[in-house]
Amino acid sequence: WNIPYILVLTVSTLSSFSFYMVATILSKYLVGLGASITFAGFVVGLFSITSLVCRPFCGVMADRLNNIWLLIVSNLLMSIGLLGFAFTNSMPLMILFRVCNGVGFSINGTVQMALIVHFIPKDRTGEGIGYIGISQLIGSACAPAVGLEIADRLGMPAAFLAAALLTIAAAVMLLFLRDIQPPKKKAAKKGISFDDFFERRAVPFTIPYSTFSFANGVINGYLVMFADEYGIEKVSVYFTMYAVAVFLVRPFSGKLMDKKGLQYTVFPGMIACAASLFLLGFCNSLWLILLTGILRALGQGAAQPSLQAGCINHVGRERSGVATSTSFLGGDIGQGIGPVLGGLVSDHLGYGAMFFGAALLHTAAFFLFYLYERRRQKSGCRQGM
């Protein structure tokens, strides 16, 4: 708990809170200005497209440039986008400000992770990254309600202004870190190659990481409609209980991963998540749905940050930027295609089949990662001999 770590953790919380404050009100705001629902959906979805395009470049920048100044610039880009939402009614400008906000957020997430690992002891990487996940969870759990409350009381432009002030505050806080930039290893060559954009060694960790994002996309997109089909009310409680369970499990799972290894967090976590998705397809009552949510939260809360920490430990901290961007790229793809494939399956076979399919994907990813880890451990033993 050194000062640089605490500051970056606080910046992560502010940035995440700012993002989730406006995530739930932007489409409503655009429709209120006269935009069609289709256009509003396009502007909201543009964020994910921007993120997907930016991710590889974020890794290069994080590994080669000053992370403190990158974070300052990314927070200022986010604030410009948010201020633009508040002060313009022009739809073309809304697109521009959404892209600006998306570029800033993409850089922010990758650079935060690449920077903060330098302030975490190597034997506590899992625990340290787990707390970063909690800071982002606070945003996703609390910020939407805050954004809606401000919008209801003071108007939606006020909510955008409040979110912008959070990112500006984060940029100001980073000024206290500007002289603590961890040293960069000098590159053997000045040119840029494919390896600067994509870390091949991160792929075995990225595949299981992306299946969790795939499940997020499916559940966020279709759980409410699944509950409606069975006449189940108050299913929104699922997301609250899920957030609370993840919040509780992450610090302990990080410590367990640091002491015992990935096999004690990732393997049972993936099995728990696959089981929760499989059982969800059979649920016909609220308490059963909530039970699967807790099981999924325990699995995802343990496995996903452990995969991030294990990936960085495997690749090396000098390549933490491109390793993180590769993982996040997989997450973006999983989050993006989850609702698309889920919709196709549910249209033809029903919601139960959609959840079973997600469970099978998780199970396949589990076996692939298990085989990879087994081979890696055997290789390490041979080298030790």
C-alpha positions in Angstrom: 0.0 0.0 0.0 2.6 2.6 -1.1 1.6 6.1 -2.2 1.9 5.6 -6.0 -0.2 2.4 -5.8 -2.9 4.1 -3.8 -3.0 7.1 -6.2 -3.3 4.9 -9.3 -6.0 2.9 -7.6 -7.9 6.1 -6.8 -7.5 7.3 -10.4 -8.9 4.0 -11.6 -11.9 4.3 -9.4 -12.6 7.9 -10.5 -12.3 7.0 -14.2 -14.5 3.9 -13.8 -17.1 5.9 -11.9 -17.1 8.5 -14.6 -17.7 6.0 -17.3 -20.5 4.1 -15.6 -22.3 7.4 -14.6 -23.1 8.1 -18.2 -23.3 4.6 -19.6 -27.0 4.2 -18.6 -28.3 7.6 -19.6 -26.5 8.4 -22.9 -29.0 6.6 -25.2 -32.0 8.2 -23.4 -30.3 11.6 -23.7 -29.8 11.3 -27.4 -33.4 10.1 -28.0 -34.6 13.1 -26.0 -32.6 15.4 -28.3 -34.5 14.0 -31.3 -32.2 11.1 -32.4 -33.7 7.8 -33.5 -33.3 4.8 -31.3 -31.1 3.2 -34.0 -28.8 6.2 -34.1 -28.6 6.3 -30.3 -27.7 2.6 -30.3 -25.0 3.3 -32.9 -23.5 6.1 -30.8 -23.5 4.0 -27.6 -22.0 1.0 -29.5 -19.4 3.2 -31.1 -17.6 3.1 -27.8 -16.9 -0.6 -28.1 -15.8 -0.3 -31.7 -13.4 2.5 -30.8 -12.0 0.4 -27.9 -11.4 -2.6 -30.2 -9.5 -0.5 -32.7 -7.4 1.3 -30.1 -6.4 -1.6 -27.9 -3.2 -2.8 -29.8 -1.9 0.8 -30.1 -2.5 1.3 -26.3 -0.1 -1.5 -25.6 2.7 0.0 -27.7 2.3 3.4 -26.0 2.2 1.9 -22.5 5.4 0.0 -23.1 7.3 2.8 -24.8 6.0 6.1 -23.5 5.7 7.8 -20.1 2.7 6.1 -18.5 1.9 9.0 -16.1 1.5 11.5 -19.0 -0.5 9.0 -21.0 -2.9 8.6 -18.1 -3.2 12.4 -17.8 -3.9 12.8 -21.5 -6.4 9.9 -21.5 -8.4 11.4 -18.6 -8.4 14.8 -20.4 -9.7 13.1 -23.6 -12.5 11.5 -21.6 -13.4 14.8 -20.0 -13.5 16.5 -23.4 -15.9 13.9 -24.7 -18.1 14.2 -21.6 -18.1 18.0 -21.7 -19.0 17.8 -25.4 -22.1 15.8 -24.6 -23.2 18.4 -22.1 -22.8 21.5 -24.4 -23.8 20.4 -27.9 -27.0 19.2 -29.6 -25.3 18.4 -32.9 -25.5 14.7 -33.7 -22.3 14.6 -35.9 -20.5 16.2 -33.0 -22.0 13.6 -30.6 -20.2 10.9 -32.7 -17.0 12.8 -32.5 -17.2 13.3 -28.7 -18.1 9.6 -28.3 -15.0 8.6 -30.2 -12.9 11.0 -28.1 -14.4 9.5 -24.9 -13.8 6.0 -26.2 -10.1 6.6 -27.2 -9.4 8.1 -23.7 -11.0 5.2 -21.9 -9.2 2.6 -24.0 -5.8 4.2 -23.3 -6.7 4.6 -19.6 -7.5 1.0 -18.9 -4.4 -0.5 -20.5 -2.0 2.1 -19.2 -3.4 1.9 -15.6 -2.6 -1.8 -15.5 0.8 -1.4 -17.1 1.7 1.3 -14.6 0.3 -0.1 -11.4 2.2 -3.5 -11.6 5.4 -1.6 -11.2 4.3 -0.5 -7.7 3.2 -4.0 -6.6 5.7 -6.5 -5.2 6.1 -9.4 -7.7 5.0 -12.0 -5.1 1.7 -10.1 -4.5 0.7 -9.4 -8.2 -2.5 -11.3 -7.9 -3.7 -9.4 -4.8 -2.7 -6.0 -6.2 -4.5 -6.6 -9.5 -7.5 -7.9 -7.6 -7.9 -4.5 -5.9 -7.8 -2.8 -9.3 -10.8 -5.0 -10.2 -12.6 -3.9 -7.1 -12.1 -0.2 -7.9 -13.7 -0.8 -11.3 -16.5 -2.8 -9.6 -17.3 0.1 -7.4 -17.9 2.2 -10.5 -20.1 -0.4 -12.2 -22.2 -1.1 -9.1 -22.7 2.5 -7.7 -22.1 5.0 -10.6 -25.2 4.3 -12.7 -27.5 5.1 -9.7 -25.5 8.3 -9.0 -25.7 9.3 -12.7 -29.4 8.7 -12.9 -30.0 10.6 -9.6 -28.1 13.7 -10.9 -29.9 13.5 -14.2 -33.3 13.3 -12.5 -32.6 16.2 -10.2 -30.5 18.6 -12.2 -30.8 17.4 -15.8 -28.7 15.1 -18.0 -26.1 17.8 -18.9 -25.3 18.1 -15.2 -24.6 14.4 -15.0 -22.2 14.7 -17.9 -20.5 17.7 -16.2 -20.2 15.7 -13.0 -18.6 12.8 -14.8 -16.2 15.1 -16.6 -15.1 16.7 -13.2 -14.2 13.2 -12.0 -11.8 12.6 -14.9 -10.3 16.1 -14.5 -9.8 15.4 -10.8 -8.0 12.1 -11.8 -5.7 14.0 -14.2 -4.8 16.5 -11.5 -4.0 13.7 -9.0 -1.7 12.2 -11.5 0.4 15.3 -11.5 1.7 14.2 -8.1 3.1 11.1 -9.8 4.7 12.7 -12.8 8.3 12.3 -11.5 7.8 8.6 -10.4 7.6 7.1 -13.8 9.1 3.5 -13.7 12.2 3.2 -15.9 11.6 1.8 -19.4 13.9 -0.9 -20.8 15.6 0.4 -24.0 14.3 -1.4 -27.0 16.9 -3.2 -29.1 15.5 -1.6 -32.2 13.6 1.6 -32.9 11.2 0.3 -35.4 7.7 -1.2 -34.7 6.8 -4.8 -35.4 3.8 -7.0 -35.0 5.0 -8.1 -31.6 4.7 -4.5 -30.3 1.0 -4.7 -31.0 0.2 -8.2 -30.0 1.8 -10.5 -27.4 1.7 -14.1 -28.5 2.6 -15.4 -25.1 -0.5 -13.8 -23.7 -2.9 -15.8 -26.0 -3.3 -18.8 -23.7 -4.4 -16.5 -20.9 -6.5 -14.3 -23.2 -8.7 -17.2 -24.5 -10.2 -18.1 -21.0 -10.2 -14.4 -20.1 -12.4 -13.6 -23.1 -14.9 -16.3 -22.3 -15.8 -14.5 -19.1 -16.4 -11.3 -21.1 -18.5 -13.5 -23.5 -20.7 -14.6 -20.6 -21.0 -11.0 -19.4 -22.3 -9.9 -22.8 -24.8 -12.8 -23.0 -26.1 -12.2 -19.4 -26.2 -8.4 -19.6 -28.0 -8.6 -22.9 -30.6 -11.4 -22.3 -31.1 -12.2 -18.6 -33.9 -9.7 -18.2 -35.8 -11.1 -21.2 -35.1 -14.6 -20.0 -36.7 -13.7 -16.7 -39.7 -12.0 -18.4 -40.4 -15.2 -20.4 -40.9 -17.0 -17.1 -42.7 -14.1 -15.4 -39.9 -13.7 -12.9 -39.8 -10.2 -11.3 -37.0 -8.1 -9.7 -34.3 -9.9 -11.6 -32.2 -6.7 -11.4 -31.2 -7.9 -7.9 -29.0 -10.5 -9.7 -26.6 -7.7 -10.8 -26.4 -6.3 -7.3 -25.7 -9.6 -5.6 -23.2 -10.5 -8.3 -21.3 -7.2 -7.7 -21.3 -7.8 -3.9 -20.0 -11.3 -4.3 -17.2 -10.3 -6.7 -16.3 -7.5 -4.3 -15.9 -10.0 -1.4 -14.0 -12.7 -3.2 -11.4 -10.7 -5.2 -8.9 -9.8 -2.4 -8.9 -13.4 -1.1 -8.5 -14.9 -4.5 -5.5 -12.6 -5.3 -3.7 -13.7 -2.1 -4.5 -17.3 -2.8 -3.1 -17.0 -6.4 0.1 -15.4 -5.1 0.7 -18.1 -2.5 -0.5 -21.3 -4.3 -0.6 -20.5 -8.0 -3.1 -20.2 -10.8 -4.5 -23.8 -10.4 -6.1 -22.8 -7.1 -8.0 -19.8 -8.5 -8.4 -20.1 -12.3 -9.3 -23.8 -12.6 -12.1 -23.8 -9.9 -13.2 -20.3 -11.0 -13.8 -21.5 -14.6 -15.6 -24.6 -13.5 -17.8 -22.6 -11.2 -18.7 -20.1 -14.0 -19.4 -22.9 -16.5 -21.6 -24.6 -13.9 -23.5 -21.3 -13.2 -24.2 -20.8 -16.9 -25.4 -24.4 -17.3 -27.7 -24.2 -14.3 -29.1 -20.8 -15.4 -30.7 -22.5 -18.4 -32.8 -24.5 -16.0 -33.9 -21.7 -13.7 -37.5 -20.9 -13.3 -37.5 -18.8 -10.1 -35.7 -15.7 -8.8 -33.9 -17.5 -6.0 -32.3 -20.0 -8.4 -31.2 -17.2 -10.7 -29.6 -15.4 -7.8 -27.9 -18.6 -6.7 -26.3 -19.0 -10.2 -25.3 -15.3 -10.0 -23.4 -15.9 -6.7 -21.7 -19.0 -8.1 -20.7 -17.1 -11.3 -19.4 -14.2 -9.2 -17.2 -16.4 -7.1 -15.8 -18.1 -10.2 -15.2 -14.9 -12.2 -14.0 -12.9 -9.2 -11.4 -15.5 -8.6 -10.3 -16.4 -12.1 -10.3 -13.3 -14.2 -7.9 -11.1 -12.2 -5.7 -14.2 -11.7 -5.5 -14.6 -15.4 -4.4 -11.0 -15.8 -1.8 -11.3 -13.0 -0.5 -14.7 -14.3 -0.3 -13.3 -17.9 1.9 -10.3 -16.7 4.1 -12.6 -14.6 4.6 -14.9 -17.5 5.3 -12.3 -20.2 7.3 -10.0 -17.9 6.6 -6.5 -16.5 8.6 -4.7 -19.2 5.9 -6.0 -21.7 3.0 -5.5 -19.3 1.4 -2.9 -21.6 1.1 -5.1 -24.7 0.2 -8.1 -22.6 -2.6 -6.2 -21.0 -3.9 -4.8 -24.3 -3.9 -8.3 -25.8 -6.0 -9.5 -22.8 -8.3 -6.6 -23.1 -8.6 -7.1 -26.8 -9.8 -10.6 -26.2 -12.3 -9.3 -23.6 -13.6 -6.7 -26.1 -14.2 -9.4 -28.7 -15.9 -11.6 -26.2 -18.1 -8.8 -24.9 -19.0 -7.8 -28.5 -19.8 -11.2 -30.0 -21.5 -12.6 -26.9 -24.8 -10.7 -27.5 -24.7 -11.3 -31.3 -24.2 -15.1 -31.0 -26.5 -15.2 -28.0 -29.3 -13.6 -30.0 -28.9 -16.0 -32.9 -29.0 -19.0 -30.7 -31.9 -17.8 -28.6 -34.0 -16.9 -31.6 -33.7 -20.5 -33.0 -33.3 -22.6 -29.9 -34.4 -20.5 -26.9 -32.6 -18.8 -24.0 -31.7 -22.1 -22.2 -29.7 -23.3 -25.2 -28.0 -19.9 -25.3 -26.8 -20.3 -21.7 -25.8 -23.9 -22.4 -23.7 -22.8 -25.3 -21.9 -20.2 -23.2 -21.3 -23.0 -20.6 -19.8 -25.2 -23.3 -17.5 -22.4 -24.5 -16.3 -22.0 -20.9 -15.7 -25.7 -20.5 -13.7 -25.9 -23.7 -11.6 -22.9 -22.6 -11.0 -24.5 -19.3 -9.6 -27.7 -20.9 -7.4 -25.7 -23.2 -5.9 -23.7 -20.4 -5.5 -26.8 -18.2 -3.5 -28.5 -20.9 -1.4 -25.4 -21.5 -0.6 -25.0 -17.8 0.2 -28.7 -17.4 2.6 -28.5 -20.3 4.1 -25.2 -19.0 4.6 -26.7 -15.5 6.3 -29.8 -17.0 8.6 -27.6 -19.1 9.5 -25.5 -16.0 10.4 -28.7 -14.1 12.6 -30.0 -16.9 14.5 -26.6 -17.1 14.9 -26.7 -13.3 16.5 -30.2 -13.5 
